[in-house]
Amino acid sequence: MYYADFRHERISFPDLKTLLAHASPQRSGDALAGLAAPDQKTRVLARMALADVPLSDFLSANFVPYESDDVTRLIIDTHDREAFKPVASMTVGAFREFLLADTTHAETLRCLAPGLTPEMVTAVSKLMTNGDLIAGAAKARIVTAFRTTIGLEGRLAARLQPNHPTDDLAAIMAATIDGLAYGSGDAVIGVNPATDNLDNTIQILQMLDTMRDKLAMPVQSCVLSHVTTTLAAIEQGAPVDLVFQSIAGTQKANEGFGVTLAMLREAHEAALSLKRGTVGNHVMYFETGQGAALSANAHHSVDQQTVEARAYAVGRAFNPLLVNTVVGFIGPEYLFDAKEIIRAGLEDHFCGKLLGLPMGVDVCYTNHAEADQNDMDLLAFALANAGVNFLIAVPGADDIMLNYQSLSFHDIVRLRHVLKLKPAPEFETWLARMGLLDAQGRLPADAASAAMQRLIAAQGL
C-alpha cells in the first residue's frame, strides 16, 4: 500500500500498478480503460506518493504475472543488478534529480540502461515536465549502424516512407527519389506494403535494392511486412536488410500481432546470417505505439504508457537498428488531442532512450484527432532538441496508403537547417557526391527539382 498526505487527509493506492496509472497525465486511453485518476487532486497526490517509492520496489511488483507472460519473464530474467547498483538506493524522486543533474552524462546512462526496468523509467517520467523529458533524453546517445551510422550527436536521420495504396513499384520509386532529393532515407527507406504477401514483399525489396546498387547509396531498405513474411523472403534469397515487426508490452498483445519472442529470435539470427551491413550489424526494426495493448484487450490493467515501455524491453533484447513509436497513429480513443500526443511522444522517446534503445518517432496524427500540422511542428522541434535518433517523413506529410498525417521531407530539411543538424555521416558523403548539398553542406531546398532530375538520370534510372 502507498500513501500521500495532504492537509491532514490521506489517500491510499493499493499497489504500484494503480499508483502509476493515477500518476499519469490525463489521456483518453487510460480513461477508456477505467485506469485514470478520477480528478486532478488524486493525480497530484499520486505523484507525491510515487516520488517516495524506492526504485527497488519495482523489481518485486506484480504488473503482469511472471508465470503467464513472457515479456515479464524477459524483463525480470535479464535485469542487470550490477548495472542497477548506482541507483539501487534511490527513490523515484531522487532518480529524477539524478537524471537531470549536470553531472549525469551519456556514458552514465548507457551503463545504467541494463539495470533499469520499463516500470522504473515510466515512473520517473510521470514526475517530469515536458521540458524535463527533453533535457533528460538529450543526454542519452544510443548509436547503431548498418550501412549508415545513426544516433551520433549533431545528426538527425529520417526514415523515407514511400507508401502507395496499390504498391505500384513506379510510384514507390518516384516517392523515394523525391525523398532522397530532400535528404531523407538515411535511417531507412521503409515501405509499408498495402498487401502483405511474399511475392509483393520480394518485388519491392528487389526494386529498392536495385535502386540502391545503381545509385551506390549507403542506405538500408525495409518492407514492413509481418516477420513471418520476411523470414520466407530470406529463405527465397531476397535482398533483406532489416527485419521489421510491430511489438507490444505483453505476451497477449504480441500474440495479437501474431508474433512470439522465439519468432523474433529466429528472424534476428536469419538477418544476421546474411551479413549485408557495411558499417554495423544491427538488423532489426521495431514499431510500437501507446494504446496497442489496450486495443487488443491485452493491457492487464496497466496504464498505456507503462505497457508501451514494456515493449521497449522486448526491442532491446534484439539490438535493433531502429525503434519508433507511431505516437498519434492509433487514434483519439487513446491520445485524444495535440496535448496528449505531444506528451506521449516525449514520454516514449525519453523512456526508450533510458532503456538503451535507438528511439525514433513518427510525429503523426489521424484526421479525426484534435490536432493539426502546427502541433506536429512543435513536437518535431521538441524531439529534435531532445536528440531523437530519427523521424519519419512522407511525401507532402500525407500518407495516402495508411491515411494519416506525418512529417514531410521539407520538415526534415527545416529541422536540420534551423538546429544545425546533419544527416548520417555516410549518407551525407553520398549527398555531397551526388551534388545535392550546397557550399555550406546543406540541402538546398530550392534546387530539389534539379536534384531529382540528377537522381533519375544517375546510373541509368
Residue pairs with C-beta under 8 A, 6 or more apart in sequence:
1 12
1 13
1 14
1 15
2 12
2 13
2 15
2 16
2 19
2 49
2 50
2 53
3 10
3 11
3 12
3 13
3 49
4 10
4 11
4 45
4 46
4 48
4 49
6 41
6 45
6 48
11 42
11 45
11 49
13 19
13 22
13 46
13 49
15 61
15 62
16 53
16 57
16 58
16 61
16 63
16 119
16 123
17 61
17 62
17 63
17 301
17 302
17 303
19 46
19 49
19 50
19 53
20 50
20 119
20 122
20 123
20 126
20 302
20 303
20 306
21 30
21 35
21 36
21 37
21 301
21 302
21 303
21 306
22 36
22 37
22 42
22 43
22 46
23 37
23 43
23 46
23 47
23 49
23 50
23 123
23 126
23 127
24 30
24 36
24 37
24 43
24 126
24 303
24 305
25 43
25 126
25 340
25 343
26 36
26 43
26 340
27 36
27 290
27 304
27 305
27 334
27 335
27 336
27 340
27 343
27 344
28 332
28 333
28 334
28 335
28 336
28 340
29 290
29 291
29 294
29 304
29 333
29 334
29 335
30 36
30 303
30 304
32 294
32 333
32 334
33 294
33 299
33 301
33 303
33 304
35 301
35 302
35 303
37 43
37 46
47 126
47 127
50 92
50 93
50 123
50 126
50 127
51 91
51 92
51 93
51 96
51 127
52 91
52 92
52 93
53 91
53 92
53 123
54 89
54 90
54 91
54 92
55 84
55 87
55 88
55 90
55 91
55 92
55 95
55 120
55 123
56 88
56 89
58 117
58 119
58 120
58 123
59 76
59 79
59 117
61 119
63 72
63 119
63 300
63 302
63 306
63 310
64 71
64 72
64 250
64 300
64 302
64 310
65 72
66 72
66 73
66 76
68 251
69 250
69 251
69 252
69 300
70 251
70 260
70 261
71 249
71 250
71 251
71 254
71 261
71 310
71 311
71 313
71 314
74 261
74 313
74 314
74 317
75 117
75 118
75 310
75 313
78 114
78 313
78 317
79 114
79 115
79 117
80 114
80 115
81 88
81 115
82 115
83 111
83 112
83 113
83 114
83 115
83 116
84 112
84 115
84 116
85 115
86 108
86 112
86 115
87 95
87 98
87 112
87 115
90 98
92 120
92 123
92 124
92 127
93 127
95 120
95 124
96 124
96 127
96 128
96 132
98 104
99 109
99 124
99 136
99 139
99 354
100 132
100 135
100 136
104 139
105 139
106 139
106 140
106 141
109 139
109 140
109 353
109 354
110 140
110 141
110 142
110 356
112 354
113 316
113 354
113 355
113 356
114 356
116 354
116 355
117 313
118 249
118 306
118 309
118 310
118 312
118 313
118 351
118 355
119 306
119 309
119 310
121 309
121 350
121 351
121 354
121 355
122 303
122 305
122 306
122 309
122 347
122 351
125 133
125 305
125 347
125 350
125 351
126 305
128 136
128 350
130 342
130 343
130 346
130 382
133 346
133 347
133 349
133 350
133 386
134 346
134 382
134 385
134 386
135 386
136 350
136 354
137 346
137 349
137 350
137 353
137 354
137 359
137 386
137 387
137 388
138 385
138 386
138 387
139 387
140 353
140 354
140 387
141 151
141 152
141 153
141 387
142 151
142 353
142 356
142 357
142 358
142 359
142 389
143 149
143 150
143 151
143 152
143 358
144 150
144 151
144 280
144 282
144 319
144 320
144 321
144 322
144 358
144 389
145 277
145 279
145 280
145 281
145 282
145 321
146 220
146 241
146 242
146 276
146 277
146 278
146 279
146 280
146 281
146 282
146 283
146 321
147 218
147 219
147 220
147 241
147 277
147 278
147 279
147 426
148 157
148 186
148 187
148 218
148 219
148 220
148 279
148 424
148 425
148 426
148 427
149 279
149 280
149 424
149 425
149 426
150 157
150 186
150 187
150 321
150 322
150 358
150 389
150 390
150 424
151 157
151 358
151 389
152 424
152 425
153 387
154 420
154 421
154 422
155 421
155 422
155 423
155 424
155 425
156 384
156 388
156 390
156 391
156 412
156 415
156 416
156 419
156 421
156 422
156 423
157 186
157 187
157 360
157 389
157 390
157 391
157 423
157 424
157 427
158 179
158 183
158 184
158 185
158 186
158 187
158 390
158 391
158 392
158 393
158 409
158 412
158 423
159 184
159 185
159 187
159 188
159 189
159 190
159 322
159 324
159 360
159 390
159 391
159 392
159 393
160 175
160 176
160 179
160 180
160 184
160 185
160 187
160 188
160 189
160 190
160 393
160 409
161 179
161 190
161 191
161 192
161 392
161 393
161 394
161 399
161 406
162 171
162 172
162 173
162 174
162 175
162 176
162 178
162 179
162 189
162 191
162 394
162 395
163 172
163 175
163 191
163 192
163 194
163 394
163 399
163 400
163 401
163 402
164 171
164 172
164 175
164 194
164 400
164 401
165 194
165 400
165 401
166 194
167 191
167 193
167 194
167 195
167 200
167 203
167 204
169 203
169 204
169 207
172 191
172 204
172 207
172 208
173 207
173 211
173 461
175 394
175 395
176 185
176 189
176 208
176 211
177 452
177 455
177 456
177 461
178 395
178 409
178 452
179 185
179 189
179 393
179 395
179 409
180 215
180 217
180 436
180 455
181 409
181 436
181 448
181 451
181 452
181 455
182 393
182 409
182 410
182 412
182 413
182 443
182 445
182 448
183 409
183 412
183 413
183 416
183 423
183 427
183 431
183 436
183 443
184 393
184 409
184 412
185 217
185 219
185 427
186 219
186 390
186 423
186 424
186 426
186 427
186 428
187 322
187 360
187 389
187 390
187 424
188 219
188 220
188 221
188 222
188 241
188 242
188 285
188 321
188 322
189 208
189 212
189 219
189 220
189 221
189 222
190 221
190 222
190 223
190 224
190 244
190 285
191 204
191 208
191 221
191 222
191 223
191 224
192 224
192 401
192 402
193 200
193 201
193 204
193 223
193 224
193 225
194 401
196 225
196 226
196 229
197 229
198 229
198 232
198 233
198 236
201 223
201 225
201 229
201 230
201 233
201 238
202 233
202 236
202 238
204 223
205 221
205 223
205 233
205 238
205 239
205 240
206 238
206 239
208 221
208 223
209 221
209 239
209 241
211 217
211 461
212 219
212 221
214 458
214 459
214 460
214 461
215 434
215 455
215 458
215 459
215 461
216 430
216 459
217 427
217 430
218 278
218 279
218 426
218 427
218 429
218 430
219 427
220 241
220 242
220 277
220 321
221 241
221 242
222 241
222 242
222 243
222 244
222 285
223 230
223 233
223 244
224 244
224 285
224 287
225 233
225 244
226 245
226 258
226 259
227 243
227 244
227 245
227 259
227 263
227 264
227 267
228 258
228 263
230 240
230 243
230 244
230 267
231 243
231 266
231 267
231 270
233 240
234 240
234 270
234 271
234 274
239 276
240 271
240 274
240 276
241 276
241 277
241 283
242 271
242 283
242 284
242 285
242 321
242 322
243 267
243 268
243 270
243 271
243 283
243 284
243 285
244 284
244 285
244 286
244 287
245 257
245 259
245 264
245 267
245 284
245 285
245 286
245 287
246 257
246 259
246 286
246 287
246 288
246 292
247 254
247 257
247 259
247 264
247 286
247 287
247 288
247 311
247 314
247 315
248 254
248 256
248 257
248 288
248 292
248 293
248 296
248 298
248 307
248 310
248 311
248 314
249 293
249 302
249 306
249 307
249 308
249 309
249 310
249 311
249 313
249 314
250 293
250 298
250 299
250 300
250 302
250 307
250 310
252 293
252 296
252 298
252 300
253 292
253 293
253 296
253 298
253 299
253 307
254 260
254 261
254 314
255 298
256 296
256 298
261 314
261 317
264 284
264 314
264 317
264 318
265 318
267 284
268 283
268 284
268 318
268 319
271 283
271 284
272 281
272 283
274 283
275 281
277 283
279 426
280 321
282 319
282 320
282 321
282 358
283 321
284 315
284 318
284 319
284 320
284 321
284 322
285 320
285 321
285 322
285 323
286 311
286 314
286 315
286 318
286 320
286 322
286 323
286 324
287 323
287 324
287 325
287 326
287 362
288 308
288 311
288 312
288 315
288 323
288 324
288 325
288 326
288 348
289 308
289 325
289 326
289 327
289 329
289 330
290 304
290 305
290 308
290 325
290 327
290 330
290 334
290 335
290 344
290 348
291 304
291 330
291 331
291 333
291 334
291 335
292 308
292 311
292 330
293 299
293 300
293 302
293 304
293 307
293 308
294 304
294 307
294 334
295 330
295 333
295 334
299 307
300 307
302 310
304 334
305 344
305 347
305 348
305 351
308 325
308 348
308 351
309 348
309 351
309 352
309 355
312 323
312 351
312 352
312 355
312 357
313 355
315 323
315 352
315 357
316 355
316 356
316 357
320 357
320 358
321 358
322 358
322 360
322 389
322 390
323 352
323 357
323 358
323 359
323 360
324 359
324 360
324 361
324 362
324 390
324 392
325 344
325 345
325 348
325 349
325 352
325 359
325 361
325 362
326 362
326 364
327 335
327 341
327 344
327 345
327 348
327 361
327 362
327 363
327 364
327 379
328 335
328 341
328 344
328 345
328 363
328 364
328 365
328 366
328 369
328 371
328 404
329 362
329 364
329 365
329 366
329 402
329 404
331 366
331 368
331 369
332 366
332 368
332 369
332 370
335 341
335 344
335 369
336 369
336 370
337 369
337 370
337 371
338 365
338 369
338 370
338 371
338 372
338 375
341 365
341 369
341 371
341 375
341 379
342 375
342 378
342 379
342 382
345 361
345 363
345 379
345 382
345 383
346 379
346 382
346 383
346 386
348 359
348 361
349 359
349 361
349 383
349 386
349 388
350 386
352 359
353 359
353 387
358 389
359 388
359 389
360 388
360 389
360 390
360 391
360 392
361 379
361 383
361 388
361 391
361 392
362 391
362 392
362 406
363 376
363 379
363 380
363 383
363 391
363 392
363 406
363 407
364 376
364 392
364 404
364 405
364 406
364 407
365 371
365 372
365 375
365 376
365 404
365 405
366 403
366 404
366 405
367 403
367 404
367 405
373 397
373 405
376 397
376 405
376 406
376 407
377 411
380 391
380 407
380 411
380 415
381 415
381 418
381 419
383 391
384 391
384 415
384 419
384 421
385 419
391 407
391 411
391 412
391 415
392 406
392 407
393 406
393 407
393 408
393 409
393 411
393 412
394 406
394 407
394 408
395 408
395 409
396 408
397 405
397 406
397 407
397 408
397 411
398 405
398 406
399 405
399 406
410 445
413 443
413 445
415 421
416 422
416 423
416 442
416 443
417 442
422 428
422 441
423 431
428 437
428 441
431 437
431 443
432 441
434 451
434 454
434 455
434 458
435 451
435 454
436 443
436 444
436 451
436 454
437 443
437 444
438 444
438 447
444 451
455 461
